[in-house]
Amino acid sequence: MNDADVSRQIQQMVRFIRQEAEEKANEISVSAEEEFNIEKLQIVEAEKKKIRQEYERKAKQVEVRRKIEYSTQLNECRIKLHQAQFDLVNAMKDSASKELLRVSGDKKEYKVLLKALIVQSLMRLREPAVLLRCREVDRKLVDSVVEEAKREYSEKAKVQPPKILVDNQVYLPPPPKTADSHDPFCSGGVVVASEDGKIVCENTLDARLDAVFKQKLPEIRKRILG
């Protein structure tokens, strides 16, 4: 083998080595670029996931705040509605209470009413002896109807007329002195108790008004709400 052949073989080997090196370098470059793209995609996806999670977290916070605000406003509206209903019912009751004061103004009609209230109280108690209390201003009217009330009760209950002691020491509160008075008052009627005081029938006009309002309160509220 002469020098030319040796030189040619060396050149071929150099070309082969260079080609392998270039191919390897190209392969490394392509692999590095693929790895870079994969890593870049992973980073982008991770950042996207963080952004989505942060958005969802803030969206949930906004929704929670919205629900809390709605619930608060709803409760405030309910409280205001209940207060308005309460105020209206109380105004109606106050108006009715003021009307009750006029009942005792008509002595003739009030006398009939007093007797009926006494008879009703006796029917509820069904006691042989009772203590009756009234307003001091009604004492004369009560005295004038007691005997008749006893007879009427006796006929209805088919029993002996009861003994009725009208209390002349403790009276029911008087009518209010003024329209805006806050002192205890009674619009009329009677309170009848058994002799031992264990059974009491409060048959005042105010007590009857309270009972009617409690009984009719659901209906009144229904009408108020339409």
Salt bridges, closest charged atoms under 4 A:
ASP5 OD1 - ARG8 NH2 2.24
GLU45 OE2 - LYS48 NZ 3.90
GLU47 OE2 - LYS50 NZ 3.86
GLU54 OE2 - ARG57 NH2 2.51
GLU54 OE2 - LYS58 NZ 3.79
GLU63 OE2 - ARG66 NH2 2.83
GLU99 OE1 - ARG102 NH1 3.66
ASP138 OD2 - ARG135 NE 2.82
ASP143 OD2 - ARG139 NE 3.04
GLU147 OE2 - LYS150 NZ 3.52
GLU148 OE2 - LYS115 NZ 3.15
GLU152 OE1 - LYS115 NZ 3.09
GLU152 OE2 - LYS156 NZ 3.32
ASP167 OD2 - ARG133 NE 2.89
ASP210 OD1 - LYS93 NZ 2.50
GLU219 OE1 - LYS216 NZ 3.81
GLU219 OE2 - ARG223 NH2 3.16
